[in-house]
Every structure is written in structure tokens, then in C-alpha cells.
Amino acid sequence: MTVSDATLVNGVLSGDREAFAELYDRKARLIRAVCYDATRELASAADLTQEVFLRAYRGLAELRDPARFGSWLLGIAKQVCREWRRTQRRRPKTLEGLPAELVFMVAKDAPRDTDRLEVLRRALADLPDKERWALHAFYLIEMDAEQARGMLELSRSGFYRVLSRGRRRLRRVLSKHEVHS
């Protein structure tokens, strides 16, 4: 006889970790498929699946009807995928308003065009810490927004505000030095 999802949910709420493992085993393939449909990338789908189950575990006490665990989990998956797509749309490949080669030079410490490079380094150094760290993490280290915001201990919207402020401030400083065309 198969134990119902509702029984397993109640077990998890009572402290039975094995019950959550069983829920994971039952639902992971579906959630991974939903995430793959959104991302078309196996690695991203796997990461998002883990995020879905982490959110579900943390928020399980908020589930009003344990018998609806599957549809509730699917709703979480859809939300996580929407957030992922929004992040992908927002993520430019280079610093807005700066030549890609200049960003590449800073990232790779290339010795060419040293005057422009030095101006950029000084401009970055003059930014407030959080703005500088956000720019470094997101553009130069190429962390995704979720990793970068976690590292900086910011909310998603807070991270994007800091990143946007940093880009604006950096463009203002660089425009004074005629670094970009």
C-alpha cells in the first residue's frame, strides 16, 4: 500500500526527514521536467529543481491542505522558473555603456591600454563596497544573480538596485575621463 502525499507531508511536519525524501523521490522527475522546459539546460534545470524543493521544505508549514502537495509544489516550480527567466532577461553580457574589451581587460588583467585600464580600476575602487562587490561578482566573476545576491546578503530586488546604482555611478565617473566612446 502506497502512503499518500498528505501522510508524508504530516510526517515531515512531525520531524520525519525520510518522509521528505520520499516526497522528493515521487515528485523530482516532474519538477525537473518543468524546470527543463523553462531553461532548456540540464544543469540549470537540476539547480532549479533543488531550489524548488528547498523552498518547499522551508515553507511546508504554510501548506494549508497536505493532500494538495503536488499542485503546491508545481506552483513553486513555476515561480522559480519565472524568476530564472526574468534573471536571464536582465543579465547583460557586459557592463552597460562600457566597451566589452575594457571589461575583459579588467577581468583578465591584460597589460594593454593601461591608461584606460587604470581609470577603470580607480573608478571601481572609488565605488561604495556593495556596489563594487556586486559589479565584480556579477560581471567579472560571472556569478549568477542568485549567487551574487546571496554572497552580498541582499534581497533579489536589493541586489538589482545596488547593481544598477553601481553601473550608473561607474558610467558617470568614466564619462568624466572619456573612457568610453
C-alpha positions in Angstrom: 0.0 0.0 0.0 1.3 3.4 -1.0 1.4 6.1 1.6 -0.4 9.3 0.5 1.4 12.6 -0.1 -0.7 14.1 2.7 0.5 11.5 5.2 4.1 12.1 4.1 3.7 15.9 4.5 2.3 15.4 8.0 5.3 13.2 8.7 7.7 15.8 7.6 6.0 18.4 9.8 6.4 16.0 12.7 10.2 15.8 12.0 10.4 12.7 9.7 13.1 13.6 7.2 12.7 10.3 5.4 9.2 11.4 4.6 10.5 14.4 2.7 13.0 12.2 0.9 10.0 10.1 -0.3 8.2 13.2 -1.5 11.3 14.2 -3.3 11.6 10.8 -5.0 8.0 10.9 -6.1 8.0 14.5 -7.5 11.5 15.3 -8.6 11.2 14.0 -12.1 8.1 16.1 -12.8 9.7 19.2 -11.2 12.9 18.7 -13.2 10.9 18.4 -16.4 9.1 21.6 -15.7 12.4 23.3 -15.0 13.9 21.9 -18.1 11.0 23.2 -20.2 11.8 26.7 -18.8 15.6 26.6 -19.1 16.4 24.1 -21.9 19.6 23.4 -19.9 20.1 20.3 -17.9 22.4 21.9 -15.3 20.1 24.8 -14.8 17.0 22.6 -14.5 18.8 20.5 -11.9 19.7 23.6 -9.9 16.2 25.0 -10.1 14.8 21.6 -9.0 16.9 21.8 -5.9 15.7 25.4 -5.3 12.1 24.3 -5.6 12.5 21.5 -3.0 14.4 23.8 -0.7 11.6 26.3 -0.8 9.1 23.6 -0.3 10.8 22.2 2.7 11.2 25.6 4.3 7.6 26.6 3.6 5.9 23.3 4.2 4.2 24.5 7.4 2.4 27.1 5.2 0.7 24.4 3.1 -2.9 24.5 4.1 -4.1 21.2 2.5 -1.4 18.5 2.7 -3.3 16.5 0.1 -2.5 19.3 -2.4 1.2 19.0 -2.0 1.8 18.1 -5.7 0.0 21.1 -7.1 1.5 23.4 -4.4 5.0 22.1 -5.4 4.2 22.7 -9.1 3.3 26.3 -8.2 6.6 26.8 -6.5 8.4 25.3 -9.6 6.6 27.7 -11.9 7.5 30.7 -9.7 11.2 29.6 -9.5 11.2 29.2 -13.3 9.7 32.7 -13.8 12.3 34.2 -11.6 15.1 32.4 -13.5 13.7 33.7 -16.9 13.5 37.2 -15.5 17.1 37.0 -14.3 18.2 35.8 -17.7 16.5 38.7 -19.4 18.0 41.2 -17.1 21.5 39.9 -17.3 23.5 41.8 -19.8 26.8 40.2 -21.0 28.9 43.3 -20.4 28.8 46.3 -18.3 26.2 48.6 -19.7 27.7 51.5 -21.5 31.3 50.2 -21.4 33.2 48.5 -24.2 33.3 44.8 -23.8 37.1 44.7 -24.4 37.6 47.0 -21.4 35.6 44.7 -19.1 37.5 41.8 -20.5 40.8 43.5 -19.8 39.9 44.2 -16.2 38.7 40.6 -15.7 41.8 39.1 -17.3 44.3 41.7 -16.1 45.6 42.3 -19.6 48.5 44.7 -19.8 47.3 46.6 -22.9 45.7 50.0 -22.9 47.0 50.7 -19.4 45.7 54.2 -19.1 42.1 53.2 -19.8 42.5 50.2 -17.6 43.9 52.3 -14.7 41.0 54.8 -15.0 38.5 51.9 -14.8 40.3 50.3 -11.8 40.3 53.6 -10.0 36.6 54.2 -10.8 35.8 50.7 -9.5 37.9 51.3 -6.4 36.0 54.5 -5.6 32.6 52.9 -5.6 31.0 52.0 -2.3 31.8 48.5 -1.3 28.5 46.8 -2.0 28.3 48.4 -5.5 31.9 47.4 -6.3 31.3 43.9 -5.0 28.1 43.5 -6.9 29.8 44.6 -10.2 32.8 42.3 -9.6 30.6 39.3 -8.7 28.1 39.7 -11.5 30.3 40.8 -14.4 33.9 39.9 -13.7 33.5 36.6 -11.8 30.2 35.9 -13.7 28.2 34.7 -10.8 24.6 34.4 -11.5 22.3 37.0 -9.7 21.2 34.5 -7.1 24.8 33.6 -6.1 25.9 37.2 -6.1 22.9 38.4 -4.0 23.5 35.6 -1.6 27.1 36.5 -1.2 26.2 40.1 -0.5 23.2 39.1 1.7 20.8 41.2 -0.3 17.2 40.5 -1.4 16.8 40.0 -5.2 15.4 43.5 -5.7 18.0 45.0 -3.4 20.8 43.3 -5.4 19.5 44.7 -8.7 19.2 48.2 -7.1 22.8 48.1 -5.9 24.0 46.7 -9.3 22.1 49.4 -11.2 23.4 52.2 -8.9 26.9 50.9 -9.3 26.6 50.9 -13.1 25.3 54.4 -13.1 28.0 55.7 -10.8 30.7 53.9 -12.8 29.4 55.4 -16.1 29.4 58.9 -14.6 33.0 58.6 -13.4 34.2 57.1 -16.6 32.4 59.7 -18.8 34.4 62.4 -17.0 37.6 60.6 -18.0 36.3 60.0 -21.6 37.0 56.3 -21.3 34.2 55.1 -23.5 33.1 56.4 -26.9 
